């Protein structure tokens, strides 16, 4: 079973996320994946993601206040999981280059202080 959460702390200047919030935030970006399809559907993903965010803020980086995730538009299951975990869609973008050129993804944010 391949389950993993990748996270990165990113610097904000005049990025899309900065412009949406119009303030300085400590943003953590996440990649959340369940690799084995046999484990899809039991309803554990949103609570696992929410618990990870709480753990990360409490034990890893207490300054972290905003979490960002960007599911592909063709992944409604991910959108559902992220919404249940407290993420709100704030925008979308289309990748301009690379392997995912032309793919549209949604910008989803969860601010744990609000």
GINOR-V531729 format. One record per pair of residues at least 4 apart in sequence whose ideal C-beta (glycine too) atoms are under 8 Angstrom apart, sorted by the first residue. I is the first residue (numbers start at 1). J is the second residue. D is the distance in Angstrom with one decimal. If there is no record, write none. Layout:
i:I j:J d:D
i:I j:J d:D
This chain:
i:1 j:35 d:7.4
i:1 j:36 d:4.8
i:1 j:38 d:7.9
i:1 j:39 d:5.9
i:2 j:33 d:7.4
i:2 j:34 d:7.5
i:2 j:35 d:3.1
i:2 j:36 d:5.9
i:3 j:33 d:7.2
i:3 j:34 d:5.4
i:3 j:35 d:6.9
i:3 j:36 d:8.0
i:3 j:39 d:7.5
i:4 j:31 d:7.9
i:4 j:33 d:5.8
i:4 j:35 d:7.7
i:5 j:30 d:6.2
i:5 j:31 d:7.1
i:5 j:32 d:5.3
i:5 j:33 d:7.9
i:5 j:49 d:7.5
i:5 j:52 d:5.5
i:6 j:30 d:6.9
i:6 j:31 d:4.1
i:7 j:28 d:5.4
i:7 j:29 d:6.9
i:7 j:30 d:5.3
i:7 j:31 d:7.8
i:7 j:56 d:6.8
i:8 j:28 d:7.0
i:8 j:29 d:5.0
i:9 j:26 d:7.3
i:9 j:27 d:7.3
i:9 j:28 d:5.7
i:9 j:61 d:6.9
i:9 j:64 d:7.4
i:10 j:27 d:5.6
i:10 j:28 d:7.8
i:10 j:29 d:5.7
i:12 j:17 d:6.3
i:12 j:18 d:4.4
i:12 j:24 d:6.8
i:12 j:25 d:6.7
i:12 j:27 d:5.9
i:13 j:18 d:6.5
i:14 j:18 d:5.9
i:14 j:19 d:6.7
i:15 j:19 d:7.0
i:16 j:20 d:6.4
i:16 j:91 d:6.5
i:16 j:93 d:7.0
i:16 j:107 d:6.9
i:17 j:21 d:6.5
i:17 j:25 d:7.8
i:17 j:27 d:6.2
i:17 j:66 d:7.9
i:17 j:68 d:6.3
i:17 j:90 d:7.9
i:17 j:107 d:7.1
i:17 j:109 d:7.2
i:18 j:22 d:7.3
i:18 j:23 d:7.9
i:18 j:24 d:7.8
i:18 j:25 d:7.9
i:20 j:90 d:5.2
i:20 j:91 d:6.5
i:20 j:107 d:7.7
i:20 j:109 d:7.6
i:21 j:25 d:5.8
i:21 j:66 d:7.6
i:25 j:65 d:5.8
i:25 j:66 d:4.4
i:25 j:111 d:7.4
i:26 j:61 d:7.3
i:26 j:63 d:4.6
i:26 j:64 d:5.1
i:26 j:65 d:5.3
i:26 j:66 d:6.6
i:27 j:64 d:8.0
i:27 j:66 d:4.8
i:27 j:67 d:7.5
i:27 j:68 d:5.6
i:28 j:56 d:6.8
i:28 j:61 d:7.1
i:28 j:64 d:4.9
i:28 j:66 d:7.1
i:28 j:67 d:5.1
i:28 j:68 d:7.0
i:29 j:67 d:7.6
i:29 j:68 d:4.6
i:29 j:69 d:7.1
i:29 j:70 d:7.8
i:30 j:49 d:7.7
i:30 j:67 d:5.9
i:30 j:68 d:7.0
i:30 j:69 d:4.9
i:31 j:69 d:7.7
i:32 j:45 d:7.4
i:32 j:49 d:5.7
i:32 j:69 d:6.6
i:32 j:78 d:7.7
i:32 j:81 d:7.8
i:32 j:82 d:7.9
i:34 j:39 d:5.5
i:34 j:40 d:6.2
i:34 j:45 d:6.6
i:40 j:77 d:7.3
i:43 j:47 d:7.8
i:44 j:48 d:5.4
i:45 j:49 d:6.2
i:45 j:81 d:4.5
i:45 j:85 d:7.8
i:46 j:50 d:6.3
i:46 j:81 d:4.9
i:46 j:82 d:7.6
i:46 j:84 d:3.6
i:46 j:85 d:4.3
i:47 j:51 d:6.2
i:47 j:85 d:7.7
i:48 j:52 d:6.4
i:49 j:53 d:6.6
i:49 j:81 d:6.8
i:49 j:82 d:7.3
i:49 j:85 d:4.3
i:50 j:54 d:6.5
i:50 j:85 d:4.7
i:50 j:86 d:6.4
i:51 j:55 d:6.1
i:52 j:56 d:6.0
i:53 j:57 d:6.4
i:53 j:67 d:5.6
i:53 j:85 d:7.5
i:53 j:86 d:8.0
i:53 j:110 d:6.7
i:53 j:112 d:6.5
i:54 j:58 d:6.2
i:54 j:112 d:7.8
i:55 j:59 d:5.7
i:55 j:60 d:7.3
i:56 j:60 d:4.7
i:56 j:61 d:6.4
i:56 j:64 d:6.2
i:57 j:61 d:6.8
i:57 j:62 d:6.4
i:57 j:64 d:5.1
i:57 j:65 d:7.6
i:57 j:112 d:5.9
i:58 j:62 d:7.1
i:60 j:64 d:7.5
i:64 j:112 d:7.8
i:65 j:111 d:6.1
i:65 j:112 d:5.8
i:65 j:113 d:4.9
i:66 j:109 d:6.2
i:66 j:110 d:7.2
i:66 j:111 d:4.8
i:66 j:112 d:7.5
i:67 j:87 d:7.5
i:67 j:109 d:7.1
i:67 j:110 d:4.7
i:67 j:111 d:7.8
i:67 j:112 d:7.3
i:68 j:107 d:7.0
i:68 j:108 d:7.1
i:68 j:109 d:5.6
i:69 j:82 d:5.6
i:69 j:87 d:6.1
i:69 j:108 d:5.0
i:69 j:110 d:7.9
i:70 j:93 d:7.7
i:70 j:105 d:4.4
i:70 j:106 d:6.4
i:70 j:107 d:5.8
i:70 j:108 d:6.8
i:71 j:75 d:4.9
i:71 j:78 d:3.9
i:71 j:79 d:5.5
i:71 j:82 d:6.4
i:71 j:105 d:6.3
i:71 j:106 d:5.7
i:71 j:108 d:6.8
i:72 j:78 d:7.5
i:72 j:103 d:6.0
i:72 j:104 d:7.4
i:72 j:105 d:5.4
i:73 j:92 d:7.2
i:73 j:103 d:7.7
i:73 j:104 d:4.5
i:73 j:105 d:6.5
i:73 j:106 d:6.4
i:75 j:79 d:6.6
i:76 j:80 d:6.2
i:77 j:81 d:6.5
i:78 j:82 d:6.2
i:79 j:83 d:6.2
i:79 j:89 d:7.6
i:79 j:106 d:6.7
i:79 j:108 d:7.7
i:80 j:84 d:6.4
i:81 j:85 d:6.3
i:82 j:87 d:4.0
i:82 j:108 d:5.2
i:83 j:87 d:6.1
i:83 j:88 d:7.7
i:83 j:89 d:7.9
i:83 j:108 d:7.9
i:85 j:110 d:6.9
i:86 j:110 d:4.7
i:87 j:108 d:4.1
i:87 j:109 d:6.4
i:87 j:110 d:4.5
i:88 j:108 d:6.6
i:88 j:109 d:5.9
i:88 j:110 d:7.1
i:89 j:106 d:5.2
i:89 j:107 d:6.9
i:89 j:108 d:5.3
i:90 j:107 d:5.2
i:90 j:108 d:7.0
i:90 j:109 d:5.2
i:91 j:106 d:7.4
i:91 j:107 d:4.2
i:92 j:104 d:5.9
i:92 j:105 d:6.6
i:92 j:106 d:5.0
i:92 j:107 d:6.3
i:93 j:104 d:7.1
i:93 j:105 d:6.1
i:93 j:107 d:6.6
i:94 j:102 d:6.5
i:94 j:103 d:6.9
i:94 j:104 d:4.9
i:94 j:105 d:7.9
i:95 j:100 d:4.4
i:95 j:101 d:5.5
i:95 j:102 d:6.6
i:95 j:103 d:5.0
i:95 j:104 d:7.9
i:95 j:105 d:7.2
i:96 j:101 d:6.6
i:97 j:101 d:5.4
